[in-house]
Amino acid sequence: MTLRALRLNKLLSNINNVPSVVRFKHVWSSDNVVKSPFEDVVVPELTVDEYVWRNLEKWPTKTAAFCGVTNRSYTYEEIYKQSRTLAANLIKKFKVQNGDVIGVISHNIPEYPTITFGILAAGGVMTTFNPLYTEHEVQRQLELSDVKLMIAYEDYIPVVKEAFKHAKKNIPIISIRKDKPLLENVTSFQELVEDNHIDLSILKQVNRTPSDIAIIPYSSGTTGLPKGVELTNRNLVANFEQQNTGIRQYRYTKETHQDTALVILPLFHLYGLGIIMLHKMSAGVKLLTLPKFQPDTFLNSLKVHRSNIVYLVPPMVLFLGTSPQVTPEHLASVRSITVGAAPLPVADAEKMISRSQNSNLIITQGYGMTEAGPLVTMTLPDRTNYESAGYPLPNIKLRVVDDNMKNLGPCQVSL
């Protein structure tokens, strides 16, 4: 039995502690299959961009994305309009066709949603690059994904150009930067999204369905080189709907209320892109973006901008529980902290809670994988078992198997 299976088996061993309001008679079936405690959801037959924008009229003037460093921001209406303008220019000026793969390499910025929805609205498929990649790592991904166009934050363009040389490819580059002159042979992102003369009727030629691929993030899991994961629109939309059930942390956006989600986890990874950016935008949540983890800007975003919903990885929880810079005021407005990507040590969670002095603070932990779109299990908001990865989301069944693919039950170990 693999170490990963042993860990998952342990995490699932307390699955029967689901509150009675959502619990089956027994979530372990007679053949040792773990069932979700939630009722199945109906997955809308929509593409990702159709799903996110279907409620745009409810919050057009609400802030959609805000930079915690520069303070530049965009409303939902602005991102919708700019993304469609970008999409039309991608088709007209770069000849993007349905299914063409477009690469994006950038740290977290408030323009990330515009880029994402611009690519999708043009019928393209987005593949996200880690901005820390070397030229050879960029080369490998652009060759595997057959990238036709790159959208890059200007700081990473030199690495991208070197990757093109190694790959012997001449791929157009769109540069994201406002305060510097353009590098040679690149197109301005800002000019493309602010083009008021582009004919948007060109978007009528786009033909994408729920079964078409939308995003290709790269994930290495625990071993090997990063592998491209082809996620369809339906994969992603299904996971969004699954998060709108008993595990939901956000409050509904209204005229008088809007939650703020801190976006410090990288958007090139599906944890940040899918769970935080895309799903929360479908609910009208405000995204507070930070380029990377730095103690000062991280704490300032919590204290000054008063984030309600925070997604972290265990080292950040450790920081909040032990750093002398952290005071109860930093966590005063935080209602929910979700931890993923690695197991959360109980001691670290307890230290953070004691530091916060916030009796209403909820800590949840999830388990997922890029191939699953990505969220698979999540603890309920009213649980305090920090060792658990929670319960399967709606429509999900799980198995823990031995080396012969035989199902194992609670606390069973393969011999």
Disulfide bonds with the S-S distance in Angstrom:
none
